[in-house]
Amino acid sequence: MTEFIPKVSKHIEAVPPSATLAITAKAKKMKASGINVVNFAGGEPDFNTPDFIIDSAIKSLHAGETKYTPVAGMPKLREVISEKFKKDNNLEYSTEQIMVNVGAKQSLFNIFQAILNPGDEIIIPSPYWVSYVSMAKLASASSVLIPTEQADNFYLHIDKLQKALTPKTKAILINSPSNPTGAVYSRKNLQEIADFAVENKLIVISDEIYEKITYPGSEFISIGSLNSDIFKQTVTVNGLSKSHAMTGWRIGYSGGPKEIIGAAIRLQSHSTSGPTTFCQAASITALSDKSDLFEKNLKIFMDRRNRIVQLLNDIEGVNCSKPGGAFYVFPDVSSFYGTKISGKTIEGSLDFCAHLLETAQVAAVPGIAFGNDKHIRLSYATSIGNIEEGISRLSKFLKG
Ligand SMILES: *Cc1c(COP(=O)(O)O)cnc(C)c1O
């Protein structure tokens, strides 16, 4: 008898595992075995979830909130989200235009499934967050990547969008502040993108997960708030992971046209159902909070950003722009490619990061995972002490 080898489906075979999660896993493993790793690879705030949010979850459990909720989320939470969109973003979504999901990741996954047919194209500016391309693949659609450059602050030029447009173009995805670049789109750039989308009847998916981490000097704007035409074509995605240090709670949400949200909810009714009940209850508390949580966190992140950008630019051959948001820097290290570092010739960002982790015990994510091989991504959601230690190791590594 021949041995039975299970075969997975073709569309899953085409999807690589998340590169950021892979590097983080390796760094964590090294750490667990006693190696002193400085980890810049993670994608989450290093703060704990605030106590008042944790208390609210515990209270919810003791109050017996341990049953299923409606698939689209608790009615009260959808109301609170609707108010949040109105107050913070000038977006008027009714509660039926809102869904709560298992993280913003599931929001995005559901939306991709809800709008994309096989063969459709979705425009994605590059560098891009790793999962967008895989989500498009899982909907049997194609990603059309538009390169943007550090030299002009990752501006999304409309002539490039024009060139990418085909009869199959269904949607355009934007992510501001951006993971991995930290770039924040200006009002002018957003207005241009909105005009382009309206003119060509494209759906805009706006991933606004880093909204609350936008530094003074940059302005956060929801593209859907620019005018009533673009509002009708936009799905706005957000969540509590990054804003409230709640990555593990898995609560994200979206507002958008009721046709799209309704379809995404139907999909959710056959996959996860509504997210965890007591996490939704705690999210009501989190989103209703009026304390200065964001300001405090923003100040901490800003000091770290300033420090890491300065230290990186002090290294000869490293070129790092100052990001307007999120908690990542995306320095260009390509001047080292083709040269020997500590006995090994570096061919690209994968080599660079693998060698850096092995030789200097510093974890960073290769830019190629985000579609740009010249750069690497460092998360500065870690202490100033770790930042100084890690960049000092990087500096020594590059001289080796
Ligand atoms: C972290 C992240 C998400 C998803 O966050 P969830 O934890 O699933 O809510 C979505 N988009 C980007 C760009 C992210 O960095």
Ligand as a Chemical Component Dictionary entry (heavy atoms), coordinates in Angstrom:
data_LIG
# 
_chem_comp.id                   LIG 
_chem_comp.type                 NON-POLYMER 
_chem_comp.pdbx_formal_charge   0 
_chem_comp.three_letter_code    LIG 
# 
loop_
_chem_comp_atom.comp_id 
_chem_comp_atom.atom_id 
_chem_comp_atom.alt_atom_id 
_chem_comp_atom.type_symbol 
_chem_comp_atom.charge 
_chem_comp_atom.model_Cartn_x 
_chem_comp_atom.model_Cartn_y 
_chem_comp_atom.model_Cartn_z 
_chem_comp_atom.pdbx_ordinal 
LIG C1 C1 C 0 -1.744 44.966 13.430 1  
LIG C2 C2 C 0 -2.331 45.299 12.112 2  
LIG C3 C3 C 0 -3.625 44.884 11.750 3  
LIG C4 C4 C 0 -4.469 43.893 12.494 4  
LIG O1 O1 O 0 -4.634 44.044 13.783 5  
LIG P1 P1 P 0 -5.610 43.099 14.622 6  
LIG O2 O2 O 0 -4.794 42.687 15.789 7  
LIG O3 O3 O 0 -6.041 41.956 13.791 8  
LIG O4 O4 O 0 -6.738 43.973 14.994 9  
LIG C5 C5 C 0 -4.161 45.338 10.559 10 
LIG N1 N1 N 0 -3.462 46.119 9.743  11 
LIG C6 C6 C 0 -2.205 46.501 10.023 12 
LIG C7 C7 C 0 -1.491 47.365 9.065  13 
LIG C8 C8 C 0 -1.599 46.096 11.211 14 
LIG O5 O5 O 0 -0.339 46.447 11.461 15 
# 
loop_
_chem_comp_bond.comp_id 
_chem_comp_bond.atom_id_1 
_chem_comp_bond.atom_id_2 
_chem_comp_bond.value_order 
_chem_comp_bond.pdbx_ordinal 
LIG C1 C2 SING 1  
LIG C2 C3 SING 2  
LIG C2 C8 DOUB 3  
LIG C3 C4 SING 4  
LIG C3 C5 DOUB 5  
LIG C4 O1 SING 6  
LIG O1 P1 SING 7  
LIG P1 O2 DOUB 8  
LIG P1 O3 SING 9  
LIG P1 O4 SING 10 
LIG C5 N1 SING 11 
LIG N1 C6 DOUB 12 
LIG C6 C7 SING 13 
LIG C6 C8 SING 14 
LIG C8 O5 SING 15 
# 
